[in-house]
Amino acid sequence: MKLDLKLIGENIRVARAVRSYSQDGLANKLGKSQNWLQRVEKGEVDLSINIIESIAQELDMPSS
């Protein structure tokens, strides 16, 4: 099963914005760079289930 990375990235961007998190702030919580998160939100990064779960946990949203 192939993940729709653009859709996942858009959902992350919207959830982050609703919670008033900056890219830099969320990236720091995840131990990643702001540039990495920017690429995630554009759908340019192949994400593991573990990192999706970590992002979902930080944004207090379901990962499934």
N, C-alpha and C positions, 0 to 999 in steps of 0.2 A: 504494500500500500504506500503510495507516494503522498507526502504531506503537501498541502497547498501553502507554500512558504509565504507568498504574498498576502494571503488571507490571514494567516497567523500573525504576520508582521503588522498588518493593519489593525487587527484586534489588540495587539500589544500596545500599539501607538495610541489607540483610542482609550484603552483602559488606563494607560499612563497619564494621558492628558486629563481625563476625568478626575483622577486623583491628584492632579497638580504636581506630578513628579517631573523633574527635568530628565532628559536623557542621561546627563552626567550623574545625577543623583541615583537613578535606578541602576545604571551601569556599575557604579561604585558598590551598591548593595550586593550586586551579583559577582563582584570581583572581576569585572570586565571593563573595557574602555568604552568611552562615549562613541567612538567611531564604530566599534563592533555593534553596539545597540542600534546605531543609525542604519547599518547594513542589515541587521535583523528586521527592523521595521520596514525596510524596502524589499524584503524577501530575498536577499542576496546570500544569506547564510544558511547552510544545511544544519538544522537543529536536531540535537538528540532529545529523546524523551526526557532525560534527566534535566536538561537545561530548560525545556518547556515547563516542566513541573516547578523548577526553581523560580522562573519568571512568574508563573501563575501564583505561587505562594507569596512572593513579594508584592504582587498586585491584588492579593486576596480575591482571586477568581478561580473557577474550576479549571482543571487541566484536561478534562475529558470532553 
